[in-house]
Amino acid sequence: QPGVDTDESGRAIGVVRGMANTKVIEKLNRILVTPSLCESAYSTAALQALKVGLTTVHALVGGKQDEDQKRRCGAGLQGSGHSSGG
């Protein structure tokens, strides 16, 4: 699928770009509609990442979609240390 990075076997590795990224963000925007849902989703994602050994998760942010998420999820998530380790 265009915009989804894969490994040698064709399995998605968790990196989405371009229109694929836009589709993911649009879907999340329909699901994460309150600050409590956003907080829960970020916490769950961080714990799942840690379980498989990931200690840092990076997200590209900016633009209208990022502003929409900040408005919905609250500014409290900005720089709040939502990482699964350090």
MMTF fields as JSON, N, C-alpha, C and O atoms, coordinates in Angstrom:
{
  "mmtfVersion": "1.0.0",
  "mmtfProducer": "UNKNOWN",
  "numBonds": 343,
  "numAtoms": 344,
  "numGroups": 86,
  "numChains": 1,
  "numModels": 1,
  "chainsPerModel": [1],
  "groupsPerChain": [86],
  "chainIdList": ["A"],
  "bondAtomList": [4, 2, 8, 6, 12, 10, 16, 14, 20, 18, 24, 22, 28, 26, 32, 30, 36, 34, 40, 38, 44, 42, 48, 46, 52, 50, 56, 54, 60, 58, 64, 62, 68, 66, 72, 70, 76, 74, 80, 78, 84, 82, 88, 86, 92, 90, 96, 94, 100, 98, 104, 102, 108, 106, 112, 110, 116, 114, 120, 118, 124, 122, 128, 126, 132, 130, 136, 134, 140, 138, 144, 142, 148, 146, 152, 150, 156, 154, 160, 158, 164, 162, 168, 166, 172, 170, 176, 174, 180, 178, 184, 182, 188, 186, 192, 190, 196, 194, 200, 198, 204, 202, 208, 206, 212, 210, 216, 214, 220, 218, 224, 222, 228, 226, 232, 230, 236, 234, 240, 238, 244, 242, 248, 246, 252, 250, 256, 254, 260, 258, 264, 262, 268, 266, 272, 270, 276, 274, 280, 278, 284, 282, 288, 286, 292, 290, 296, 294, 300, 298, 304, 302, 308, 306, 312, 310, 316, 314, 320, 318, 324, 322, 328, 326, 332, 330, 336, 334, 340, 338],
  "bondOrderList": [1, 1, 1, 1, 1, 1, 1, 1, 1, 1, 1, 1, 1, 1, 1, 1, 1, 1, 1, 1, 1, 1, 1, 1, 1, 1, 1, 1, 1, 1, 1, 1, 1, 1, 1, 1, 1, 1, 1, 1, 1, 1, 1, 1, 1, 1, 1, 1, 1, 1, 1, 1, 1, 1, 1, 1, 1, 1, 1, 1, 1, 1, 1, 1, 1, 1, 1, 1, 1, 1, 1, 1, 1, 1, 1, 1, 1, 1, 1, 1, 1, 1, 1, 1, 1],
  "groupList": [{"groupName": "GLN", "atomNameList": ["N", "CA", "C", "O"], "elementList": ["N", "C", "C", "O"], "formalChargeList": [0, 0, 0, 0], "bondAtomList": [1, 0, 2, 1, 3, 2], "bondOrderList": [1, 1, 2], "singleLetterCode": "Q", "chemCompType": "L-PEPTIDE LINKING"}, {"groupName": "PRO", "atomNameList": ["N", "CA", "C", "O"], "elementList": ["N", "C", "C", "O"], "formalChargeList": [0, 0, 0, 0], "bondAtomList": [1, 0, 2, 1, 3, 2], "bondOrderList": [1, 1, 2], "singleLetterCode": "P", "chemCompType": "L-PEPTIDE LINKING"}, {"groupName": "GLY", "atomNameList": ["N", "CA", "C", "O"], "elementList": ["N", "C", "C", "O"], "formalChargeList": [0, 0, 0, 0], "bondAtomList": [1, 0, 2, 1, 3, 2], "bondOrderList": [1, 1, 2], "singleLetterCode": "G", "chemCompType": "PEPTIDE LINKING"}, {"groupName": "VAL", "atomNameList": ["N", "CA", "C", "O"], "elementList": ["N", "C", "C", "O"], "formalChargeList": [0, 0, 0, 0], "bondAtomList": [1, 0, 2, 1, 3, 2], "bondOrderList": [1, 1, 2], "singleLetterCode": "V", "chemCompType": "L-PEPTIDE LINKING"}, {"groupName": "ASP", "atomNameList": ["N", "CA", "C", "O"], "elementList": ["N", "C", "C", "O"], "formalChargeList": [0, 0, 0, 0], "bondAtomList": [1, 0, 2, 1, 3, 2], "bondOrderList": [1, 1, 2], "singleLetterCode": "D", "chemCompType": "L-PEPTIDE LINKING"}, {"groupName": "THR", "atomNameList": ["N", "CA", "C", "O"], "elementList": ["N", "C", "C", "O"], "formalChargeList": [0, 0, 0, 0], "bondAtomList": [1, 0, 2, 1, 3, 2], "bondOrderList": [1, 1, 2], "singleLetterCode": "T", "chemCompType": "L-PEPTIDE LINKING"}, {"groupName": "GLU", "atomNameList": ["N", "CA", "C", "O"], "elementList": ["N", "C", "C", "O"], "formalChargeList": [0, 0, 0, 0], "bondAtomList": [1, 0, 2, 1, 3, 2], "bondOrderList": [1, 1, 2], "singleLetterCode": "E", "chemCompType": "L-PEPTIDE LINKING"}, {"groupName": "SER", "atomNameList": ["N", "CA", "C", "O"], "elementList": ["N", "C", "C", "O"], "formalChargeList": [0, 0, 0, 0], "bondAtomList": [1, 0, 2, 1, 3, 2], "bondOrderList": [1, 1, 2], "singleLetterCode": "S", "chemCompType": "L-PEPTIDE LINKING"}, {"groupName": "ARG", "atomNameList": ["N", "CA", "C", "O"], "elementList": ["N", "C", "C", "O"], "formalChargeList": [0, 0, 0, 0], "bondAtomList": [1, 0, 2, 1, 3, 2], "bondOrderList": [1, 1, 2], "singleLetterCode": "R", "chemCompType": "L-PEPTIDE LINKING"}, {"groupName": "ALA", "atomNameList": ["N", "CA", "C", "O"], "elementList": ["N", "C", "C", "O"], "formalChargeList": [0, 0, 0, 0], "bondAtomList": [1, 0, 2, 1, 3, 2], "bondOrderList": [1, 1, 2], "singleLetterCode": "A", "chemCompType": "L-PEPTIDE LINKING"}, {"groupName": "ILE", "atomNameList": ["N", "CA", "C", "O"], "elementList": ["N", "C", "C", "O"], "formalChargeList": [0, 0, 0, 0], "bondAtomList": [1, 0, 2, 1, 3, 2], "bondOrderList": [1, 1, 2], "singleLetterCode": "I", "chemCompType": "L-PEPTIDE LINKING"}, {"groupName": "MET", "atomNameList": ["N", "CA", "C", "O"], "elementList": ["N", "C", "C", "O"], "formalChargeList": [0, 0, 0, 0], "bondAtomList": [1, 0, 2, 1, 3, 2], "bondOrderList": [1, 1, 2], "singleLetterCode": "M", "chemCompType": "L-PEPTIDE LINKING"}, {"groupName": "ASN", "atomNameList": ["N", "CA", "C", "O"], "elementList": ["N", "C", "C", "O"], "formalChargeList": [0, 0, 0, 0], "bondAtomList": [1, 0, 2, 1, 3, 2], "bondOrderList": [1, 1, 2], "singleLetterCode": "N", "chemCompType": "L-PEPTIDE LINKING"}, {"groupName": "LYS", "atomNameList": ["N", "CA", "C", "O"], "elementList": ["N", "C", "C", "O"], "formalChargeList": [0, 0, 0, 0], "bondAtomList": [1, 0, 2, 1, 3, 2], "bondOrderList": [1, 1, 2], "singleLetterCode": "K", "chemCompType": "L-PEPTIDE LINKING"}, {"groupName": "LEU", "atomNameList": ["N", "CA", "C", "O"], "elementList": ["N", "C", "C", "O"], "formalChargeList": [0, 0, 0, 0], "bondAtomList": [1, 0, 2, 1, 3, 2], "bondOrderList": [1, 1, 2], "singleLetterCode": "L", "chemCompType": "L-PEPTIDE LINKING"}, {"groupName": "CYS", "atomNameList": ["N", "CA", "C", "O"], "elementList": ["N", "C", "C", "O"], "formalChargeList": [0, 0, 0, 0], "bondAtomList": [1, 0, 2, 1, 3, 2], "bondOrderList": [1, 1, 2], "singleLetterCode": "C", "chemCompType": "L-PEPTIDE LINKING"}, {"groupName": "TYR", "atomNameList": ["N", "CA", "C", "O"], "elementList": ["N", "C", "C", "O"], "formalChargeList": [0, 0, 0, 0], "bondAtomList": [1, 0, 2, 1, 3, 2], "bondOrderList": [1, 1, 2], "singleLetterCode": "Y", "chemCompType": "L-PEPTIDE LINKING"}, {"groupName": "HIS", "atomNameList": ["N", "CA", "C", "O"], "elementList": ["N", "C", "C", "O"], "formalChargeList": [0, 0, 0, 0], "bondAtomList": [1, 0, 2, 1, 3, 2], "bondOrderList": [1, 1, 2], "singleLetterCode": "H", "chemCompType": "L-PEPTIDE LINKING"}],
  "groupTypeList": [0, 1, 2, 3, 4, 5, 4, 6, 7, 2, 8, 9, 10, 2, 3, 3, 8, 2, 11, 9, 12, 5, 13, 3, 10, 6, 13, 14, 12, 8, 10, 14, 3, 5, 1, 7, 14, 15, 6, 7, 9, 16, 7, 5, 9, 9, 14, 0, 9, 14, 13, 3, 2, 14, 5, 5, 3, 17, 9, 14, 3, 2, 2, 13, 0, 4, 6, 4, 0, 13, 8, 8, 15, 2, 9, 2, 14, 0, 2, 7, 2, 17, 7, 7, 2, 2],
  "groupIdList": [1, 2, 3, 4, 5, 6, 7, 8, 9, 10, 11, 12, 13, 14, 15, 16, 17, 18, 19, 20, 21, 22, 23, 24, 25, 26, 27, 28, 29, 30, 31, 32, 33, 34, 35, 36, 37, 38, 39, 40, 41, 42, 43, 44, 45, 46, 47, 48, 49, 50, 51, 52, 53, 54, 55, 56, 57, 58, 59, 60, 61, 62, 63, 64, 65, 66, 67, 68, 69, 70, 71, 72, 73, 74, 75, 76, 77, 78, 79, 80, 81, 82, 83, 84, 85, 86],
  "secStructList": [7, 6, 6, 3, 3, 3, 7, 6, 6, 1, 7, 3, 3, 3, 3, 3, 7, 2, 2, 2, 2, 2, 2, 2, 2, 2, 2, 2, 2, 2, 2, 7, 7, 1, 2, 2, 2, 2, 2, 2, 2, 2, 2, 2, 2, 2, 2, 2, 2, 2, 2, 6, 6, 7, 7, 7, 7, 7, 7, 7, 7, 7, 2, 2, 2, 2, 2, 2, 2, 2, 2, 2, 2, 7, 4, 4, 4, 6, 6, 1, 7, 7, 7, 1, 7, 7],
  "xCoordList": [0.851, 0.0, 0.891, 1.788, 0.661, 1.491, 1.463, 0.399, 2.635, 2.741, 2.918, 3.062, 2.908, 3.114, 4.451, 4.617, 5.407, 6.724, 6.635, 5.955, 7.337, 7.315, 8.727, 9.691, 8.831, 10.12, 10.278, 9.455, 11.334, 11.63, 10.512, 10.325, 9.767, 8.699, 7.371, 6.374, 7.359, 6.139, 5.253, 4.146, 5.727, 4.958, 5.154, 6.279, 4.054, 4.122, 5.007, 4.932, 5.853, 6.768, 6.34, 7.05, 5.189, 4.673, 4.929, 4.634, 5.469, 5.715, 4.722, 4.635, 3.974, 3.036, 3.361, 3.724, 3.228, 3.6, 2.512, 1.687, 2.539, 1.674, 0.199, -0.305, -0.498, -1.936, -2.277, -3.337, -1.394, -1.64, -1.673, -2.518, -0.771, -0.741, -2.009, -2.594, -2.426, -3.65, -4.847, -5.681, -4.944, -6.059, -6.044, -7.092, -4.854, -4.742, -5.195, -5.97, -4.721, -5.081, -6.577, -7.2, -7.158, -8.599, -9.39, -10.38, -8.956, -9.653, -9.504, -10.477, -8.294, -8.089, -8.914, -9.445, -9.022, -9.805, -11.278, -11.964, -11.768, -13.16, -13.341, -14.447, -12.265, -12.343, -11.994, -12.702, -10.907, -10.402, -11.06, -10.481, -12.265, -13.059, -13.09, -13.649, -12.5, -12.476, -11.07, -10.297, -10.732, -9.421, -9.175, -8.052, -10.193, -9.987, -9.7, -8.883, -10.359, -10.058, -8.648, -7.94, -8.24, -6.878, -5.846, -4.878, -6.05, -5.117, -5.008, -3.91, -6.138, -6.149, -5.422, -4.648, -5.666, -5.024, -3.512, -2.762, -3.061, -1.626, -0.964, 0.119, -1.609, -1.052, -0.976, 0.032, -2.031, -2.045, -0.969, -0.259, -0.849, 0.163, 1.57, 2.419, 1.819, 3.139, 3.455, 4.578, 2.491, 2.706, 2.934, 3.794, 2.169, 2.351, 3.726, 4.386, 4.154, 5.478, 6.563, 7.503, 6.426, 7.415, 7.472, 8.549, 6.331, 6.285, 7.12, 7.639, 7.259, 8.056, 9.439, 10.159, 9.799, 11.149, 11.35, 12.48, 10.285, 10.418, 10.389, 9.473, 11.378, 11.42, 11.142, 10.983, 11.082, 10.804, 9.861, 10.075, 8.823, 7.89, 7.855, 7.716, 7.982, 8.053, 6.81, 6.33, 6.301, 5.155, 5.45, 5.988, 5.091, 5.184, 3.946, 2.824, 4.147, 3.012, 3.098, 4.157, 1.948, 1.895, 0.695, 0.116, 0.339, -0.758, -2.126, -2.253, -3.139, -4.523, -4.89, -5.569, -4.457, -4.813, -4.264, -4.941, -3.047, -2.464, -3.249, -3.496, -3.636, -4.427, -5.774, -6.24, -6.411, -7.674, -7.5, -8.334, -6.414, -6.175, -5.923, -6.449, -5.14, -4.889, -6.192, -6.398, -7.065, -8.345, -9.195, -9.817, -9.22, -10.016, -9.406, -10.101, -8.106, -7.447, -6.977, -6.71, -6.879, -6.428, -4.934, -4.167, -4.546, -3.136, -2.306, -1.079, -2.936, -2.215, -1.345, -0.387, -1.656, -0.858, 0.413, 1.353, 0.449, 1.637, 2.803, 2.74, 3.854, 5.069, 4.846, 5.577, 3.845, 3.526, 4.335, 4.084, 5.307, 6.154, 5.499, 5.831, 4.579, 3.962, 4.968, 4.901, 5.881, 6.808, 6.838, 6.462, 7.276, 7.251, 8.567, 8.771, 9.436, 10.71, 11.575, 11.073, 12.867, 13.68, 15.022, 15.879],
  "yCoordList": [-1.185, 0.0, 1.241, 1.353, 2.151, 3.352, 4.14, 4.368, 4.55, 5.359, 4.572, 5.157, 3.244, 2.399, 1.697, 0.886, 1.998, 1.375, -0.071, -0.376, -0.963, -2.381, -2.936, -2.327, -4.11, -4.792, -5.649, -5.576, -6.457, -7.251, -8.238, -8.596, -8.679, -9.653, -8.989, -9.673, -7.648, -6.929, -6.588, -6.08, -6.862, -6.563, -5.109, -4.609, -4.427, -3.016, -2.88, -3.688, -1.836, -1.626, -0.469, -0.128, 0.136, 1.179, 2.596, 3.542, 2.764, 4.102, 4.353, 3.573, 5.445, 5.82, 7.23, 8.091, 7.451, 8.736, 9.206, 8.422, 10.485, 11.044, 10.769, 10.949, 10.329, 10.093, 8.978, 9.015, 7.99, 6.931, 7.536, 7.165, 8.453, 9.138, 9.968, 9.984, 10.649, 11.455, 10.58, 10.966, 9.405, 8.498, 8.017, 7.93, 7.705, 7.275, 8.395, 8.159, 9.603, 10.739, 10.999, 11.253, 10.938, 11.167, 10.135, 10.472, 8.884, 7.837, 8.078, 7.969, 8.402, 8.684, 9.887, 9.901, 10.887, 12.07, 11.735, 12.408, 10.701, 10.28, 9.462, 9.391, 8.843, 7.968, 8.712, 8.596, 9.471, 10.141, 11.51, 12.527, 11.523, 12.747, 13.487, 14.581, 12.909, 13.589, 13.506, 12.626, 14.41, 14.331, 12.993, 12.489, 12.415, 11.143, 10.0, 9.127, 9.995, 8.976, 9.142, 8.157, 10.375, 10.643, 10.176, 9.505, 10.526, 10.142, 8.623, 8.074, 7.962, 6.501, 5.887, 4.943, 6.414, 5.889, 6.082, 5.162, 7.264, 7.523, 6.628, 6.092, 6.467, 5.623, 4.17, 3.502, 3.68, 2.297, 2.077, 1.072, 3.011, 2.889, 2.879, 2.102, 3.727, 3.772, 2.453, 1.956, 1.895, 0.621, -0.522, -1.374, -0.546, -1.588, -1.465, -2.472, -0.249, -0.032, -0.555, -1.221, -0.253, -0.693, -2.213, -2.785, -2.865, -4.328, -4.98, -6.079, -4.324, -4.895, -4.251, -4.436, -3.498, -2.959, -1.568, -1.08, -0.916, 0.45, 1.425, 1.398, 2.27, 3.249, 4.664, 5.572, 4.858, 6.171, 6.019, 5.175, 6.839, 6.849, 8.262, 9.216, 8.401, 9.715, 9.943, 9.031, 11.135, 11.492, 12.794, 13.733, 12.84, 14.081, 14.899, 14.405, 16.14, 16.977, 18.299, 18.714, 18.943, 20.241, 20.338, 19.329, 21.54, 21.752, 21.662, 21.555, 21.708, 21.74, 20.495, 20.601, 19.312, 18.083, 18.079, 17.632, 18.57, 18.643, 19.621, 19.35, 20.738, 21.723, 21.14, 21.389, 20.364, 19.711, 18.759, 18.723, 17.986, 17.037, 17.778, 17.379, 18.832, 19.607, 20.145, 20.137, 20.61, 21.165, 20.075, 20.315, 18.887, 17.791, 17.167, 16.917, 16.917, 16.175, 17.069, 16.588, 18.335, 19.242, 19.483, 18.61, 20.642, 21.032, 20.24, 20.247, 19.552, 18.789, 17.685, 17.261, 17.212, 16.162, 16.697, 15.94, 17.991, 18.596, 18.505, 19.034, 17.846, 17.803, 17.243, 17.593, 16.374, 15.88, 14.656, 14.021, 14.324, 13.182, 11.859, 10.849, 11.827, 10.567, 9.748, 9.645, 9.185, 8.247, 7.028, 7.102, 5.927, 4.707, 4.451, 3.378, 5.404, 5.226, 6.434, 7.52, 6.264, 7.438, 7.063, 7.927],
  "zCoordList": [0.0, 0.0, 0.0, 0.835, -0.904, -0.978, 0.334, 0.909, 0.794, 1.995, 3.275, 4.348, 3.177, 4.354, 4.192, 3.281, 5.064, 4.986, 5.461, 6.441, 4.746, 5.071, 5.185, 4.722, 5.814, 5.859, 4.599, 3.686, 4.555, 3.369, 3.031, 1.869, 4.058, 3.816, 3.455, 3.222, 3.41, 3.059, 4.251, 4.073, 5.463, 6.664, 7.065, 7.075, 7.398, 7.809, 9.047, 9.973, 9.044, 10.166, 11.068, 12.014, 10.783, 11.658, 11.2, 11.93, 10.01, 9.475, 8.352, 7.403, 8.463, 7.403, 6.944, 7.745, 5.652, 5.051, 4.086, 3.616, 3.813, 2.779, 3.015, 4.124, 1.959, 2.044, 3.034, 3.659, 3.182, 4.166, 5.565, 6.38, 5.847, 7.139, 7.324, 8.407, 6.275, 6.344, 6.685, 7.505, 6.066, 6.346, 7.792, 8.432, 8.307, 9.708, 10.635, 11.562, 10.395, 11.241, 11.19, 12.221, 9.994, 9.872, 10.669, 11.319, 10.618, 11.381, 12.881, 13.628, 13.322, 14.746, 15.191, 16.302, 14.335, 14.68, 14.885, 15.653, 14.205, 14.389, 15.66, 16.197, 16.149, 17.318, 18.607, 19.607, 18.58, 19.793, 19.918, 19.535, 20.454, 20.439, 21.772, 21.856, 22.809, 24.112, 24.693, 24.315, 25.607, 26.247, 26.953, 26.93, 27.573, 28.285, 27.305, 27.601, 26.15, 25.136, 24.594, 24.382, 24.371, 23.885, 24.902, 24.547, 26.155, 27.216, 27.303, 27.401, 27.266, 27.332, 26.142, 26.306, 24.952, 23.747, 23.792, 23.468, 24.187, 24.269, 25.317, 25.082, 26.466, 27.525, 27.086, 27.316, 26.459, 25.982, 24.924, 24.956, 23.993, 22.941, 23.534, 23.099, 24.514, 25.14, 25.849, 25.76, 26.54, 27.236, 26.251, 26.478, 25.16, 24.146, 23.495, 23.238, 23.232, 22.646, 23.588, 23.154, 24.862, 25.846, 25.929, 26.102, 25.808, 25.868, 24.777, 24.973, 23.636, 22.546, 22.458, 21.477, 23.49, 23.564, 22.992, 22.956, 22.543, 22.035, 23.201, 24.023, 23.267, 24.355, 23.884, 24.7, 22.572, 22.02, 20.833, 19.963, 20.808, 19.689, 19.157, 19.921, 17.847, 17.216, 16.376, 15.703, 16.415, 15.575, 14.86, 15.447, 13.588, 12.838, 13.156, 13.049, 13.544, 13.902, 13.162, 12.692, 13.075, 12.44, 11.523, 11.122, 11.205, 10.284, 10.927, 12.147, 10.092, 10.551, 11.346, 12.367, 10.902, 11.6, 13.022, 13.948, 13.198, 14.528, 15.395, 16.57, 14.829, 15.578, 15.985, 17.097, 15.099, 15.425, 16.598, 17.503, 16.584, 17.673, 18.986, 20.025, 18.956, 20.178, 20.747, 21.961, 19.873, 20.31, 20.972, 22.007, 20.382, 20.907, 22.154, 23.139, 22.106, 23.174, 24.313, 25.414, 24.056, 25.097, 25.019, 24.612, 25.401, 25.34, 26.325, 26.23, 27.274, 28.278, 27.704, 28.351, 26.507, 25.908, 25.269, 25.026, 24.996, 24.393, 25.354, 26.464, 24.941, 25.737, 27.125, 28.052, 27.296, 28.62, 28.989, 30.013, 28.153, 28.493, 28.171, 28.792, 27.222, 26.849, 26.062, 24.837, 26.786, 26.188, 27.087, 28.257, 26.552, 27.323, 28.037, 28.605, 28.011, 28.685, 28.486, 28.197, 28.635, 28.46, 28.174, 27.99]
}
